[in-house]
Structures are given as structure tokens and as C-alpha cells.
Amino acid sequence: MGAAGDLLANYQHVIEDLRLVTAENGVFDVTVDNVILLLQRRNRTAR
């Protein structure tokens, strides 16, 4: 299960809206009420 599924499984009773917006290179942020809870950055190097 991915991040969206985990969030819904644990917080379905308080989540009114969940949107996934794709970005490049595995970047995503998790915010609640405009408070950043998680910044995820994956460093990928060319081989």
C-alpha cells in the first residue's frame, strides 16, 4: 500500500480531501492545515 492508502486507512475519519500531485524525481511533501509534516526528496544521480 502506498502513502495515500496508508493515510486513508489510518485517518479516513478526519480526511476531507486527499490529492496526489506528481512531481519529478520522487519529490513529495505532506502538509496538514498548511503545516508541513514531511518533506521527501530522493537524490538520484546519473549513472
Secondary structure as UniProt FT lines:
FT   HELIX           3..11
FT   TURN            12..14
FT   TURN            25..26
FT   STRAND          28..32
FT   TURN            33..34
FT   STRAND          35..40
//
